[in-house]
Amino acid sequence: MYVAKLDRDWLDTPFIMQGFLLEDTEDIDIVSEYCEYVWVDTAPHKASPYSSGVGTATSAPRSRFQPHVDVKEEQRKMVNAFRAARRETKGMLDNIRLGEAINTEQAKETVRECVQSIIRHPDALLWMARIRDEREYTAEHSLNVCILAVAFGKQLGLDEQDLEKLGLCGLLHDVGKMRVPVDILDKPGELTEKEKRMMKAHTVHGRNLLMSTPSIYAGAIDTAYSHHERMDGTGYPRKIPGSGVSFFTRIIAIVDAYDAMTADRCYSRAKTSTEALKIIYEARGTHFDEQLALKFIQTIGLYPPGSLVELYTGEVGIVLESNQTFRHLPRIILLLDEQKNKRAKEKIVDLIQVESGDLPRRFLIKQVWRDGSFGIVLREYQKRGLVLKH
């Protein structure tokens, strides 16, 4: 049966796809956890290996690299390295703004560390990438796109060498913004037409900067130039159709949009991960490569590490680790009780226990909230070590 409508808003459920097939009894069980009734479209619908909304809730693409360390161990190992990577990325971009050459060896080393961490366990870096500082957007965005792209490439089955190339494309995709005036980059209001043209020119600046950099990976030049092109040919700077956009650039285009939407900017509030994924889903085939967009949605999942979530019990917590088999049942740390008061002691709960029957179904996730809701700021919790020490 094809579910066309729910008895509640789609944003209140884990079903990213608006309309999906029920293909077995497990699908029905998942839907029944969130809905009392649904509307069914009786017209025939062809099943797709990527289009099932229920499948998006419960599964993800299979990676050639499976996590082989504990996420807590990887967090402890990488927390200082991640902070150093952010400092180095900011320093690299600042130097470019001052007219210095791109330090390619430093960039490659940063990417290599990210790749090795994601191979060991991707959730550690993905969690850290959620911690943001609005004042350092461009540097943080560049590193985050690198991390997200490598995590996505890992799920797509890329080998280690290609992951390093893809990560470099992500790290350097916005270097051209260092040639855009800061007052335009950080303008809180709407840009004028002239300012929009100056902003869009960052793709050309990026291409030129990288073309003048000795021994740079050619794919990074293409990505910096083309990551705002669209599948329907309405992007910039060349308005080329999707057939002219490289595989790595298609990946970076999706990752770039997702990270930008989920960040607080001087002119807009951050969207939740779920909201951003729905926008990507709606723009599949026009703005973004359709199959890659759907695979990215599956890769990120409903509740990526660092998501602030509210349970049906009323309790509020932060997602620590995704569940690769049951995507709607992550491992979380509870910070607020049923009345939204701070708990005397934080408590780690693995929601997979709902599936086994060891936890009641009211422990399912009801809603995702933006960072800062209920006074919970991810950066503060990271600094205090409340998440990392468990």
C-alpha positions in Angstrom: 0.0 0.0 0.0 1.1 3.6 -0.7 0.7 6.0 2.2 -0.1 9.4 0.8 -1.1 11.3 4.0 -0.7 10.9 7.8 -2.9 11.9 10.7 -0.3 14.4 11.8 2.3 16.8 10.3 5.2 15.0 8.6 7.6 17.0 10.7 6.2 15.2 13.8 7.3 11.8 12.4 10.5 10.1 11.4 9.3 9.7 7.8 11.3 12.1 5.7 9.7 11.1 2.4 6.2 12.6 2.0 4.5 9.5 0.5 5.9 6.0 0.8 5.2 2.4 0.2 4.4 -0.1 3.0 6.2 -3.2 1.8 6.1 -5.6 4.8 4.7 -6.0 8.3 7.8 -4.3 9.9 6.9 -1.1 7.9 3.4 -1.2 9.3 4.7 -1.6 12.9 6.9 1.5 12.5 4.0 3.6 11.1 1.7 2.4 13.9 4.2 3.7 16.5 3.5 7.3 15.2 0.1 7.3 13.6 -3.4 6.1 14.5 -4.5 6.1 10.9 -3.2 7.1 7.5 -4.6 7.8 4.0 -3.8 5.2 1.3 -3.6 6.0 -2.4 -5.0 3.0 -4.3 -3.3 4.0 -7.6 -0.4 1.8 -8.5 3.1 3.0 -7.4 6.4 1.6 -8.4 8.8 0.7 -5.6 12.2 2.4 -5.7 15.3 1.2 -3.8 15.7 4.7 -2.5 12.2 6.2 -2.1 10.7 4.3 0.9 10.0 6.8 3.7 9.9 3.9 6.2 13.2 2.6 4.8 14.8 6.0 5.4 13.7 5.7 9.0 15.3 2.3 9.6 18.2 1.8 7.3 21.2 3.4 5.6 23.5 2.6 2.6 26.1 -0.1 3.4 29.7 1.1 3.8 32.8 -0.9 3.0 34.3 0.5 6.3 32.4 -0.5 9.5 33.0 1.2 12.8 35.7 -0.7 14.7 36.2 1.5 17.8 33.8 2.7 20.5 32.4 6.1 19.7 33.3 7.4 23.2 36.9 6.3 22.6 37.0 8.1 19.2 35.5 11.2 20.7 38.3 11.4 23.4 40.9 10.7 20.7 39.7 13.3 18.3 38.4 16.2 20.4 41.8 18.0 20.5 42.6 17.1 16.9 39.2 18.5 15.8 39.8 21.8 17.6 43.2 22.0 16.0 41.7 21.3 12.6 39.3 24.2 13.0 42.2 26.5 14.0 44.3 25.4 11.1 41.3 25.8 8.6 40.6 29.3 9.9 44.3 30.1 9.7 44.5 28.8 6.1 41.5 30.9 5.0 42.8 34.0 6.8 46.1 33.6 5.1 44.4 33.3 1.7 42.5 36.5 2.4 45.8 38.2 3.1 47.1 37.1 -0.3 49.2 34.1 0.7 49.3 30.8 -1.2 47.1 27.9 -0.1 49.0 25.5 2.2 48.1 22.3 0.4 50.1 20.0 2.6 48.3 21.3 5.7 45.0 21.0 4.0 45.8 17.4 2.9 46.9 16.5 6.5 43.7 17.9 7.9 41.6 15.8 5.5 43.7 12.7 6.2 42.9 12.9 9.9 39.2 13.4 9.2 39.2 10.4 6.9 41.0 8.1 9.4 38.6 9.2 12.2 35.5 8.6 10.1 36.8 5.2 9.1 37.2 4.3 12.7 33.8 5.6 13.8 32.0 8.4 11.9 29.7 9.6 14.7 32.5 11.2 16.8 33.4 13.8 14.2 29.8 14.2 13.0 28.9 15.1 16.6 31.7 17.6 16.9 30.7 19.2 13.6 27.4 20.2 15.2 29.2 22.5 17.6 29.2 25.9 15.9 30.3 29.5 16.4 28.3 31.9 14.2 31.3 34.3 14.2 33.5 31.7 12.5 31.0 30.4 10.0 33.2 30.2 6.8 36.0 28.2 8.5 33.7 25.9 10.4 31.5 25.4 7.3 34.6 24.4 5.2 35.7 21.8 7.7 32.1 20.6 8.3 31.6 20.1 4.6 34.8 18.1 4.5 33.7 15.9 7.4 30.1 15.4 6.0 31.4 14.7 2.5 33.9 12.0 3.8 31.1 10.4 5.9 28.8 10.4 2.9 31.5 9.0 0.6 32.2 6.3 3.1 28.6 5.2 2.9 28.7 5.3 -0.9 31.6 2.8 -0.8 34.5 5.0 -1.8 38.0 3.7 -1.0 40.4 5.6 1.3 42.2 7.4 -1.5 38.9 8.7 -3.0 37.7 9.7 0.4 40.8 11.9 0.8 40.2 13.5 -2.6 36.5 14.1 -1.8 37.4 15.6 1.6 39.9 18.0 0.0 37.1 19.1 -2.4 34.9 19.8 0.6 37.6 21.6 2.6 38.5 23.9 -0.3 35.1 24.4 -2.0 34.6 27.9 -0.6 38.1 29.3 -0.7 36.8 31.9 -3.3 34.9 33.6 -0.5 38.2 34.9 0.8 38.1 37.3 -2.2 34.6 38.5 -1.3 34.4 41.6 1.0 33.7 40.7 4.6 30.9 43.2 4.9 29.0 41.3 2.1 29.8 37.9 3.5 28.5 38.9 7.0 25.7 41.3 5.9 22.7 40.6 8.1 20.1 41.9 5.7 19.2 41.1 2.1 21.9 41.6 -0.5 21.5 44.1 -3.3 21.7 42.8 -6.9 25.3 44.0 -7.2 26.2 42.3 -3.9 24.6 39.1 -5.1 26.8 39.2 -8.2 29.9 39.8 -6.0 28.9 36.8 -3.8 28.3 34.5 -6.7 31.7 35.4 -8.0 33.3 33.3 -5.2 33.1 30.3 -7.5 35.2 32.0 -10.1 37.6 33.3 -7.5 37.9 29.8 -6.0 38.7 28.3 -9.4 41.4 30.9 -10.1 42.9 30.5 -6.6 43.2 26.8 -6.9 44.4 26.9 -10.5 47.3 29.0 -9.4 48.1 26.5 -6.6 50.9 24.0 -7.6 50.1 20.2 -7.3 46.4 20.8 -6.3 44.0 18.0 -7.1 42.1 18.9 -10.3 38.8 17.8 -8.8 39.0 20.4 -6.1 39.3 23.1 -8.8 36.2 21.8 -10.5 34.2 21.6 -7.3 35.1 25.1 -6.2 33.9 26.4 -9.6 30.8 24.3 -10.0 29.3 23.4 -6.6 26.4 25.9 -7.2 25.4 24.4 -10.6 22.1 22.6 -10.6 20.8 19.5 -12.3 18.2 21.5 -14.2 20.8 24.0 -15.5 19.6 26.9 -13.5 22.7 27.2 -11.2 25.8 29.4 -11.5 28.2 30.5 -12.8 27.8 28.7 -16.1 24.2 27.3 -15.9 25.4 24.0 -17.1 23.0 20.9 -16.9 23.6 18.1 -14.5 25.3 16.0 -17.2 28.2 18.5 -17.0 28.6 18.3 -13.2 31.2 15.9 -11.8 30.3 13.1 -9.3 32.3 14.7 -6.5 30.8 18.2 -7.2 27.3 16.7 -7.0 28.2 15.3 -3.6 29.6 18.6 -2.3 26.6 20.5 -3.6 24.3 18.5 -1.4 26.6 18.5 1.6 27.2 22.3 1.3 23.5 23.0 1.2 22.8 20.8 4.2 25.5 22.3 6.4 24.5 25.8 5.4 20.9 25.2 6.3 21.6 23.7 9.7 23.9 26.6 10.8 22.8 29.8 12.5 23.7 32.8 10.2 23.7 36.5 10.8 20.6 36.6 8.5 18.8 33.4 9.3 18.1 30.9 12.1 19.4 27.3 11.7 17.0 24.7 10.5 16.8 21.3 12.2 18.4 18.4 10.4 15.0 17.0 9.5 13.8 20.3 8.0 17.0 20.6 5.9 16.7 17.0 4.7 13.1 17.6 3.6 14.2 20.6 1.6 16.9 18.5 -0.1 14.4 15.8 -0.8 12.0 18.3 -2.4 14.8 19.7 -4.6 16.0 16.3 -5.8 16.3 16.0 -9.5 16.2 19.8 -10.0 18.8 21.3 -7.7 20.5 18.1 -6.7 21.3 14.7 -8.2 18.2 12.6 -7.3 19.8 9.4 -6.3 22.6 11.0 -4.4 20.1 13.3 -2.6 18.1 10.2 -1.5 21.3 8.3 -0.4 22.5 11.4 1.5 19.1 11.5 3.4 19.6 7.8 4.3 23.2 8.4 5.4 22.4 11.4 7.7 19.4 9.6 9.1 16.6 11.0 11.2 18.6 11.9 14.2 22.3 12.5 13.5 24.7 12.8 16.4 24.3 16.1 18.2 20.6 16.4 17.5 18.5 17.8 20.3 15.5 15.6 20.7 12.3 15.4 22.9 10.8 12.0 23.7 7.1 11.3 24.1 7.8 11.1 27.8 8.6 14.8 27.7 12.3 14.3 28.5 14.9 16.1 26.4 18.3 14.9 25.4 21.1 14.9 22.9 21.8 12.1 20.4 25.2 10.5 21.1 25.3 7.8 18.5 23.2 6.6 15.5 21.8 3.1 15.2 22.8 1.9 11.8 20.1 -0.7 11.7 17.2 1.1 13.3 17.7 4.8 12.4 14.8 6.0 14.6 16.3 4.4 17.7 19.6 6.2 18.5 21.6 6.3 21.7 20.9 9.5 23.6 21.9 11.3 26.9 18.9 12.6 28.8 19.4 16.1 30.2 15.9 17.3 31.2 13.1 15.4 33.0 9.4 15.1 32.0 8.7 18.6 33.3 11.7 20.1 31.3 13.7 20.6 34.5 17.4 19.8 34.6 18.0 16.2 35.7 20.0 15.7 38.9 22.2 13.3 36.9 22.4 12.9 33.2 21.3 9.4 32.0 22.3 7.6 28.9 19.5 5.6 27.2 19.8 3.3 24.2 16.5 3.5 22.4 17.1 0.1 20.8 15.6 -1.1 24.0 12.2 0.0 22.7 12.6 -2.6 19.9 13.6 -5.3 22.4 10.7 -4.4 24.7 13.0 -3.3 27.6 11.7 0.3 27.3 8.1 1.3 26.8 7.1 3.0 23.4 6.7 6.3 25.1 10.5 6.5 24.9 10.3 7.0 21.1 11.5 10.4 19.8 8.7 12.9 19.4 10.4 15.9 17.9 13.8 17.4 17.0 14.6 20.9 18.3 17.1 23.5 17.3 20.4 23.9 19.2 19.7 26.3 22.1 16.1 25.2 22.7 15.3 24.6 26.4 18.5 26.4 27.3 20.6 23.5 26.0 23.6 24.7 23.9 25.7 22.0 22.5 28.9 24.0 22.6 28.5 24.5 26.4 27.9 20.8 27.0 30.9 19.9 25.0 33.1 22.3 26.9 31.8 20.9 30.2 32.5 17.4 29.1 29.0 16.2 30.1 28.6 14.3 26.8 32.2 13.1 26.2 32.9 11.7 29.6 30.3 9.0 29.5 
